[in-house]
C-alpha cells in the first residue's frame, strides 16, 4: 500500500477510535483544517512529519503508536510504484 494511503487509513482509524471528526482533530492538533482536509481527500499526497506529530498529539498518542500498524512495514513511496 502507498504510504499516503496507509497514513490516511490510520488517521481514519483513530478518528473512529477516539470518536472525533476532522474539525475536532484540527482544534486538538492546532493545525488548519484545510491541511488535514486536503490530505484526507487526496488532493495532496504529502504530509510533513511535524504535521503528523501534531495530528498524533491531537489524538493523544505518540508517533510510535501511530506507526504500530503492520501496514507500515510494507508501505511504499508513491514514486516507487513503477
N, C-alpha and C positions, 0 to 999 in steps of 0.2 A: 504494500500500500504506500502511496506517496505520503511523504512526511506531513505536508499541509493538511491532507485529508485525515491523517491519523490524529493530528492536533485538533482539528475541528470535531472529530468524533469524541475525543477525550473531553473537550470543553462541553459538548452536549451532554456527555455522561455526568459531569459534575454539576451542570445546571439542573439536571433532573435530580441527582443525588442530594443536592443542597436546597432543592425546591426554590430555585432562583430563576429570574428571567434576565435577558441581556441588560435591560435598564438597571436592574438592581446590581448586577455584576459590575457594570461600569461605575456606579456610585461607590461600591465597596472597594474596587480596584483603583479608583481615582484616575481613570483614563476616559477619553472621549468615546461616547457610544459609537460614533462613526468609525473609529478604529476597529472595534470588535465586529460591528455590523458588516463592514466591507470585507473583512477577513472571513467571517462566517458565511457570507453569501457567495464567496469565491471570486469576488471582484478583484481582490488582491490575494496573491499566493504567499507573500512573505509576512512574517510576524517577527518583530525584533525580540530578542531574548529578554531584554529588560521589560518589554510589554508583557511577555508571557509570565515573567516573575510577578508583575503587578496583578495579573489575572489570578495567579496562584494565591497571592496574598488576599485577593478578594474572596476566593473560595475558602481561605483559612487553611491552605495546605502548602507544602514545600514543593519546589521543582522536582525533587526526588520522588515524591509521592505522585506527582503528575505523570512522570515518565515510567512508573512501575508497570504499566500496561504492556504485555508481551508484544503487541503490535509494533512498538517502537524498536524491538530487537531486529526486525526485518524491514523497517521502513526505508524507502529510497528517496533520494532527492529528485525533484521533478525533472531536473536536467539530465539525470542518469537513466531515464526511461529507454533511451534508444539502444 
